Amino acid sequence: MFHIVLSADENYMKYAAVLATSIIKHTDTNKNFKNISMSYHTAPPPPR
């Protein structure tokens, strides 16, 4: 489980809710933080 904290006032609450919903729907529960972070560190750099 990953702990994510969002802080928003009433003007940004709907955007924070969309972000939280997206994170929940797209999180692969079979991976842990190490698996996710290693995929970013081992990926080749983007072409220029």
LINQUI-V601863 format. One record per backbone hydrogen bond with DSSP energy under -0.5 kcal/mol. NH is the residue of the N-H (numbers start at 1). CO is the residue of the C=O. E is the energy in kcal/mol with one decimal. If there is no record, write none. Layout:
NH_CO_E ; NH_CO_E
This chain:
4_2_-0.6 ; 12_9_-1.1 ; 13_9_-0.8 ; 16_12_-2.3 ; 17_13_-2.3 ; 18_14_-1.8 ; 19_15_-2.2 ; 20_16_-2.6 ; 21_17_-2.4 ; 22_18_-2.4 ; 23_19_-2.4 ; 24_20_-2.3 ; 25_21_-2.5 ; 26_22_-2.0 ; 27_23_-0.8 ; 27_24_-0.6 ; 29_27_-0.9 ; 31_28_-1.6 ; 36_32_-1.9 ; 37_33_-3.0 ; 38_34_-2.3 ; 39_35_-1.3 ; 40_36_-1.0 ; 41_37_-1.6 ; 42_38_-1.9
